C-alpha cells in the first residue's frame, strides 16, 4: 500500500541507513513492511536526495541527476518493490517467487550492459558514469544480485516490529530489530505493560 502523505513544503523525514546494504536501505524508504502508510520517496527529487545521502551520488552532482520524468521515477519505485518481493521472503526463511527473481536478474543484466569497467589492485569492477535515475537503479540492481550470490544472503532479516529489512552483521547473528532505539524500545515497553496488566489481573 502506497500513500504519500507529506504535503508540499513539509520537511522530509531523515532517511534511515541502518540496513547495512544499499538495496535493503532502498526497500526501507517506507514506514513499514509489508504494508505502509508513508512513502519517503514522493518524486524524483526525493530519490536523488536519498541517493546523495546513501553515497551513491556526490552532493555536487545532485543537479545533474535531477529533472527525471515521472515514468523513470515510477520505474525506480517498481524496482524498490521488486527488491522487497525478493528479499522479504528470504528474510523470513522462504523462497522468493521465480517471477520476482527473474525480474530482478533481468534488471541487473540491463545494468551490466550499461556499465563500464575500472581496474584496481583487487581486480576489475563495474561502474556507472551515467548520472541519472536509471544509473542509480543500475547500481542498486547490481548490488542486489551480488547479495543474492553471496553467503551473506543467509543473514538478511526483517524487523520484528516494522518489517524493515536488514543485513545482520552482528557477531551473534541475533539481530531482531531495525533499531533498538525504535522498534526494540517499543517492544520492551509493550512487554512491560503486558506484565503490568498481568499483575493487576492476578
Phi and psi in degrees as GROMACS dihedral restraints (atoms count N, CA, C in turn):
[ dihedral_restraints ]
;  ai    aj    ak    al  type     phi  dphi    fc
    3     4     5     6     1  -113.3    20    10
    4     5     6     7     1   125.9    20    10
    6     7     8     9     1  -140.7    20    10
    7     8     9    10     1   106.0    20    10
    9    10    11    12     1   -83.8    20    10
   10    11    12    13     1   107.2    20    10
   12    13    14    15     1  -106.2    20    10
   13    14    15    16     1    -2.4    20    10
   15    16    17    18     1   -80.8    20    10
   16    17    18    19     1   125.6    20    10
   18    19    20    21     1   -78.6    20    10
   19    20    21    22     1   154.6    20    10
   21    22    23    24     1   -54.7    20    10
   22    23    24    25     1   132.1    20    10
   24    25    26    27     1    87.9    20    10
   25    26    27    28     1   -12.6    20    10
   27    28    29    30     1   -74.1    20    10
   28    29    30    31     1   135.0    20    10
   30    31    32    33     1   -59.0    20    10
   31    32    33    34     1   143.7    20    10
   33    34    35    36     1   -79.1    20    10
   34    35    36    37     1   137.3    20    10
   36    37    38    39     1   -65.1    20    10
   37    38    39    40     1   137.0    20    10
   39    40    41    42     1   -57.9    20    10
   40    41    42    43     1   138.0    20    10
   42    43    44    45     1   -70.6    20    10
   43    44    45    46     1   148.8    20    10
   45    46    47    48     1  -107.4    20    10
   46    47    48    49     1   135.2    20    10
   48    49    50    51     1  -129.5    20    10
   49    50    51    52     1    53.6    20    10
   51    52    53    54     1  -100.4    20    10
   52    53    54    55     1     6.7    20    10
   54    55    56    57     1   -85.4    20    10
   55    56    57    58     1   -13.0    20    10
   57    58    59    60     1    68.7    20    10
   58    59    60    61     1    18.9    20    10
   60    61    62    63     1  -162.5    20    10
   61    62    63    64     1   133.8    20    10
   63    64    65    66     1   -57.3    20    10
   64    65    66    67     1   -45.4    20    10
   66    67    68    69     1   -63.1    20    10
   67    68    69    70     1   -37.7    20    10
   69    70    71    72     1   -74.8    20    10
   70    71    72    73     1   -36.4    20    10
   72    73    74    75     1   -61.0    20    10
   73    74    75    76     1   -36.8    20    10
   75    76    77    78     1   -64.1    20    10
   76    77    78    79     1   -43.0    20    10
   78    79    80    81     1   -58.5    20    10
   79    80    81    82     1   -33.4    20    10
   81    82    83    84     1   -86.1    20    10
   82    83    84    85     1    18.5    20    10
   84    85    86    87     1   -84.9    20    10
   85    86    87    88     1    24.5    20    10
   87    88    89    90     1  -127.5    20    10
   88    89    90    91     1   172.6    20    10
   90    91    92    93     1   -93.1    20    10
   91    92    93    94     1     8.9    20    10
   93    94    95    96     1   175.3    20    10
   94    95    96    97     1   159.1    20    10
   96    97    98    99     1  -136.2    20    10
   97    98    99   100     1   143.5    20    10
   99   100   101   102     1   -81.2    20    10
  100   101   102   103     1   -22.1    20    10
  102   103   104   105     1  -101.4    20    10
  103   104   105   106     1   151.7    20    10
  105   106   107   108     1  -148.4    20    10
  106   107   108   109     1   154.6    20    10
  108   109   110   111     1  -115.3    20    10
  109   110   111   112     1    -4.3    20    10
  111   112   113   114     1  -139.2    20    10
  112   113   114   115     1   132.8    20    10
  114   115   116   117     1  -116.6    20    10
  115   116   117   118     1   122.4    20    10
  117   118   119   120     1   -78.0    20    10
  118   119   120   121     1    -9.2    20    10
  120   121   122   123     1  -109.2    20    10
  121   122   123   124     1    95.6    20    10
  123   124   125   126     1   -99.1    20    10
  124   125   126   127     1    -4.5    20    10
  126   127   128   129     1  -177.9    20    10
  127   128   129   130     1   176.8    20    10
  129   130   131   132     1   -55.7    20    10
  130   131   132   133     1   -37.9    20    10
  132   133   134   135     1   -63.0    20    10
  133   134   135   136     1   -38.6    20    10
  135   136   137   138     1   -63.2    20    10
  136   137   138   139     1   -41.4    20    10
  138   139   140   141     1   -64.2    20    10
  139   140   141   142     1   -40.3    20    10
  141   142   143   144     1   -64.2    20    10
  142   143   144   145     1   -43.5    20    10
  144   145   146   147     1   -64.0    20    10
  145   146   147   148     1   -37.2    20    10
  147   148   149   150     1   -62.9    20    10
  148   149   150   151     1   -44.0    20    10
  150   151   152   153     1   -64.0    20    10
  151   152   153   154     1   -36.5    20    10
  153   154   155   156     1   -65.6    20    10
  154   155   156   157     1   -46.3    20    10
  156   157   158   159     1   -63.8    20    10
  157   158   159   160     1   -32.0    20    10
  159   160   161   162     1   -79.3    20    10
  160   161   162   163     1   -10.6    20    10
  162   163   164   165     1    85.3    20    10
  163   164   165   166     1    10.7    20    10
  165   166   167   168     1   -83.4    20    10
  166   167   168   169     1   -21.0    20    10
  168   169   170   171     1  -132.5    20    10
  169   170   171   172     1   134.4    20    10
  171   172   173   174     1   -71.3    20    10
  172   173   174   175     1   143.5    20    10
  174   175   176   177     1   -53.7    20    10
  175   176   177   178     1   -37.8    20    10
  177   178   179   180     1   -69.7    20    10
  178   179   180   181     1   -13.2    20    10
  180   181   182   183     1  -100.1    20    10
  181   182   183   184     1     0.4    20    10
  183   184   185   186     1   -59.8    20    10
  184   185   186   187     1   -36.7    20    10
  186   187   188   189     1   -66.3    20    10
  187   188   189   190     1   -30.9    20    10
  189   190   191   192     1   -73.3    20    10
  190   191   192   193     1   -20.9    20    10
  192   193   194   195     1   -89.8    20    10
  193   194   195   196     1   -22.2    20    10
  195   196   197   198     1   -67.3    20    10
  196   197   198   199     1   174.2    20    10
  198   199   200   201     1    81.5    20    10
  199   200   201   202     1    18.4    20    10
  201   202   203   204     1   -72.1    20    10
  202   203   204   205     1   150.6    20    10
  204   205   206   207     1   -73.3    20    10
  205   206   207   208     1   161.1    20    10
  207   208   209   210     1   -63.7    20    10
  208   209   210   211     1   -32.6    20    10
  210   211   212   213     1   -67.2    20    10
  211   212   213   214     1   -36.8    20    10
  213   214   215   216     1   -65.5    20    10
  214   215   216   217     1   -41.0    20    10
  216   217   218   219     1   -65.3    20    10
  217   218   219   220     1   -43.4    20    10
  219   220   221   222     1   -61.7    20    10
  220   221   222   223     1   -35.3    20    10
  222   223   224   225     1   -65.8    20    10
  223   224   225   226     1   -37.1    20    10
  225   226   227   228     1   -65.5    20    10
  226   227   228   229     1   -42.9    20    10
  228   229   230   231     1   -64.6    20    10
  229   230   231   232     1   -36.5    20    10
  231   232   233   234     1   -61.8    20    10
  232   233   234   235     1   -39.6    20    10
  234   235   236   237     1   -62.5    20    10
  235   236   237   238     1   -42.8    20    10
  237   238   239   240     1   -58.0    20    10
  238   239   240   241     1   -45.3    20    10
  240   241   242   243     1   -69.7    20    10
  241   242   243   244     1   -33.0    20    10
  243   244   245   246     1   -64.4    20    10
  244   245   246   247     1   -39.7    20    10
  246   247   248   249     1   -61.5    20    10
  247   248   249   250     1   -38.8    20    10
  249   250   251   252     1   -67.9    20    10
  250   251   252   253     1   -38.7    20    10
  252   253   254   255     1   -63.4    20    10
  253   254   255   256     1   -27.0    20    10
  255   256   257   258     1   -85.5    20    10
  256   257   258   259     1   -53.1    20    10
  258   259   260   261     1   -84.9    20    10
  259   260   261   262     1   -22.5    20    10
  261   262   263   264     1   -59.9    20    10
  262   263   264   265     1   -52.5    20    10
  264   265   266   267     1   -61.5    20    10
  265   266   267   268     1   -39.0    20    10
  267   268   269   270     1   -60.0    20    10
  268   269   270   271     1   -40.3    20    10
  270   271   272   273     1   -61.8    20    10
  271   272   273   274     1   -26.1    20    10
  273   274   275   276     1   -97.6    20    10
  274   275   276   277     1     7.3    20    10
  276   277   278   279     1    83.2    20    10
  277   278   279   280     1    13.5    20    10
  279   280   281   282     1  -104.2    20    10
  280   281   282   283     1   179.2    20    10
  282   283   284   285     1  -107.4    20    10
  283   284   285   286     1   129.9    20    10
  285   286   287   288     1   -63.5    20    10
  286   287   288   289     1   154.3    20    10
  288   289   290   291     1   -64.4    20    10
  289   290   291   292     1   141.3    20    10
  291   292   293   294     1   -60.0    20    10
  292   293   294   295     1   -32.7    20    10
  294   295   296   297     1   -65.6    20    10
  295   296   297   298     1   -37.6    20    10
  297   298   299   300     1   -67.5    20    10
  298   299   300   301     1   -42.1    20    10
  300   301   302   303     1   -63.0    20    10
  301   302   303   304     1   -42.5    20    10
  303   304   305   306     1   -63.6    20    10
  304   305   306   307     1   -40.7    20    10
  306   307   308   309     1   -62.0    20    10
  307   308   309   310     1   -43.0    20    10
  309   310   311   312     1   -67.8    20    10
  310   311   312   313     1   -43.7    20    10
  312   313   314   315     1   -67.6    20    10
  313   314   315   316     1   -33.4    20    10
  315   316   317   318     1   -66.3    20    10
  316   317   318   319     1   -38.5    20    10
  318   319   320   321     1   -67.2    20    10
  319   320   321   322     1   -37.0    20    10
  321   322   323   324     1   -68.4    20    10
  322   323   324   325     1   -36.4    20    10
  324   325   326   327     1   -64.5    20    10
  325   326   327   328     1   -38.9    20    10
  327   328   329   330     1   -61.0    20    10
  328   329   330   331     1   -39.5    20    10
  330   331   332   333     1   -62.9    20    10
  331   332   333   334     1   -41.2    20    10
  333   334   335   336     1   -62.3    20    10
  334   335   336   337     1   -37.2    20    10
  336   337   338   339     1   -67.3    20    10
  337   338   339   340     1   -26.8    20    10
  339   340   341   342     1   -96.2    20    10
  340   341   342   343     1     1.3    20    10
  342   343   344   345     1   -87.0    20    10
  343   344   345   346     1   161.7    20    10
  345   346   347   348     1  -116.9    20    10
  346   347   348   349     1   168.7    20    10
  348   349   350   351     1  -123.5    20    10
  349   350   351   352     1   142.2    20    10
  351   352   353   354     1  -131.9    20    10
  352   353   354   355     1   143.4    20    10
  354   355   356   357     1   -99.8    20    10
  355   356   357   358     1   156.3    20    10
  357   358   359   360     1  -151.6    20    10
  358   359   360   361     1  -177.6    20    10
  360   361   362   363     1   -64.3    20    10
  361   362   363   364     1   -21.2    20    10
  363   364   365   366     1   -95.9    20    10
  364   365   366   367     1     2.3    20    10
  366   367   368   369     1   119.7    20    10
  367   368   369   370     1  -159.4    20    10
  369   370   371   372     1  -108.2    20    10
  370   371   372   373     1   147.3    20    10
  372   373   374   375     1  -145.2    20    10
  373   374   375   376     1   151.9    20    10
  375   376   377   378     1   -79.2    20    10
  376   377   378   379     1   153.7    20    10
  378   379   380   381     1  -146.2    20    10
  379   380   381   382     1   162.2    20    10
  381   382   383   384     1  -123.3    20    10
  382   383   384   385     1   103.4    20    10
  384   385   386   387     1   -74.9    20    10
  385   386   387   388     1   -12.8    20    10
  387   388   389   390     1   -70.5    20    10
  388   389   390   391     1   110.9    20    10
  390   391   392   393     1   -87.7    20    10
  391   392   393   394     1    86.9    20    10
  393   394   395   396     1  -156.1    20    10
  394   395   396   397     1   171.5    20    10
  396   397   398   399     1   -59.2    20    10
  397   398   399   400     1   -41.3    20    10
  399   400   401   402     1   -61.2    20    10
  400   401   402   403     1   -40.1    20    10
  402   403   404   405     1   -63.4    20    10
  403   404   405   406     1   -39.1    20    10
  405   406   407   408     1   -62.6    20    10
  406   407   408   409     1   -44.6    20    10
  408   409   410   411     1   -67.4    20    10
  409   410   411   412     1   -32.5    20    10
  411   412   413   414     1   -57.6    20    10
  412   413   414   415     1   -48.2    20    10
  414   415   416   417     1   -63.9    20    10
  415   416   417   418     1   -41.9    20    10
  417   418   419   420     1   -65.5    20    10
  418   419   420   421     1   -41.7    20    10
  420   421   422   423     1   -64.9    20    10
  421   422   423   424     1   -41.5    20    10
  423   424   425   426     1   -64.7    20    10
  424   425   426   427     1   -45.1    20    10
  426   427   428   429     1   -64.2    20    10
  427   428   429   430     1   -35.1    20    10
  429   430   431   432     1   -64.5    20    10
  430   431   432   433     1   -44.1    20    10
  432   433   434   435     1   -68.7    20    10
  433   434   435   436     1   -35.5    20    10
  435   436   437   438     1   -59.8    20    10
  436   437   438   439     1   -40.2    20    10
  438   439   440   441     1   -65.8    20    10
  439   440   441   442     1   -40.1    20    10
  441   442   443   444     1   -58.6    20    10
  442   443   444   445     1   -34.5    20    10
  444   445   446   447     1   -89.8    20    10
  445   446   447   448     1    -1.1    20    10
  447   448   449   450     1   -97.4    20    10
  448   449   450   451     1   150.2    20    10
  450   451   452   453     1   -59.5    20    10
  451   452   453   454     1   -19.4    20    10
  453   454   455   456     1   -67.9    20    10
  454   455   456   457     1   -11.1    20    10
  456   457   458   459     1   -59.6    20    10
  457   458   459   460     1   -26.8    20    10
  459   460   461   462     1   -72.2    20    10
  460   461   462   463     1   -10.8    20    10
  462   463   464   465     1  -102.2    20    10
  463   464   465   466     1     9.1    20    10
  465   466   467   468     1   -76.5    20    10
  466   467   468   469     1   126.1    20    10
  468   469   470   471     1  -133.1    20    10
  469   470   471   472     1   177.9    20    10
  471   472   473   474     1  -131.9    20    10
  472   473   474   475     1   146.3    20    10
  474   475   476   477     1   -65.4    20    10
  475   476   477   478     1   132.5    20    10
  477   478   479   480     1   -68.7    20    10
  478   479   480   481     1   -12.9    20    10
  480   481   482   483     1   -98.1    20    10
  481   482   483   484     1   -60.3    20    10
  483   484   485   486     1  -104.6    20    10
  484   485   486   487     1   -10.1    20    10
  486   487   488   489     1    84.6    20    10
  487   488   489   490     1     1.2    20    10
  489   490   491   492     1   -59.4    20    10
  490   491   492   493     1   150.6    20    10
  492   493   494   495     1   -94.1    20    10
  493   494   495   496     1   155.7    20    10
  495   496   497   498     1  -156.6    20    10
  496   497   498   499     1   160.3    20    10
  498   499   500   501     1  -102.4    20    10
  499   500   501   502     1   114.7    20    10
  501   502   503   504     1   -79.0    20    10
  502   503   504   505     1   106.5    20    10
  504   505   506   507     1  -108.7    20    10
  505   506   507   508     1    14.4    20    10
  507   508   509   510     1   -69.1    20    10
  508   509   510   511     1   153.8    20    10
  510   511   512   513     1   -62.6    20    10
  511   512   513   514     1   -38.1    20    10
  513   514   515   516     1   -87.4    20    10
  514   515   516   517     1    -7.4    20    10
  516   517   518   519     1    55.5    20    10
  517   518   519   520     1    42.7    20    10
  519   520   521   522     1  -124.5    20    10
  520   521   522   523     1    24.2    20    10
  522   523   524   525     1   -66.3    20    10
  523   524   525   526     1   135.7    20    10
  525   526   527   528     1  -121.3    20    10
  526   527   528   529     1   -17.6    20    10
  528   529   530   531     1  -123.7    20    10
  529   530   531   532     1   155.6    20    10
  531   532   533   534     1   -63.0    20    10
  532   533   534   535     1   -38.4    20    10
  534   535   536   537     1  -159.6    20    10
  535   536   537   538     1   136.4    20    10
  537   538   539   540     1   -66.0    20    10
  538   539   540   541     1   -24.9    20    10
  540   541   542   543     1   -80.8    20    10
  541   542   543   544     1    -8.5    20    10
  543   544   545   546     1  -116.5    20    10
  544   545   546   547     1   -93.9    20    10
  546   547   548   549     1   -64.7    20    10
  547   548   549   550     1   -32.5    20    10
  549   550   551   552     1   -61.8    20    10
  550   551   552   553     1   -44.5    20    10
  552   553   554   555     1   -66.5    20    10
  553   554   555   556     1   -41.8    20    10
  555   556   557   558     1   -62.0    20    10
  556   557   558   559     1   -37.8    20    10
  558   559   560   561     1   -67.7    20    10
  559   560   561   562     1   -41.3    20    10
  561   562   563   564     1   -61.2    20    10
  562   563   564   565     1   -41.0    20    10
  564   565   566   567     1   -66.7    20    10
  565   566   567   568     1   -39.7    20    10
  567   568   569   570     1   -62.2    20    10
  568   569   570   571     1   -45.1    20    10
  570   571   572   573     1   -67.5    20    10
  571   572   573   574     1   -34.3    20    10
  573   574   575   576     1   -62.8    20    10
  574   575   576   577     1   -46.2    20    10
  576   577   578   579     1   -66.3    20    10
  577   578   579   580     1   -34.8    20    10
  579   580   581   582     1   -63.9    20    10
  580   581   582   583     1   -40.3    20    10
  582   583   584   585     1   -64.8    20    10
  583   584   585   586     1   -40.5    20    10
  585   586   587   588     1   -63.3    20    10
  586   587   588   589     1   -41.5    20    10
  588   589   590   591     1   -65.0    20    10
  589   590   591   592     1   -37.1    20    10
  591   592   593   594     1   -64.3    20    10
  592   593   594   595     1   -39.2    20    10
  594   595   596   597     1   -66.1    20    10
  595   596   597   598     1   -38.8    20    10
  597   598   599   600     1   -66.8    20    10
  598   599   600   601     1   -39.8    20    10
  600   601   602   603     1   -65.8    20    10
  601   602   603   604     1   -31.4    20    10
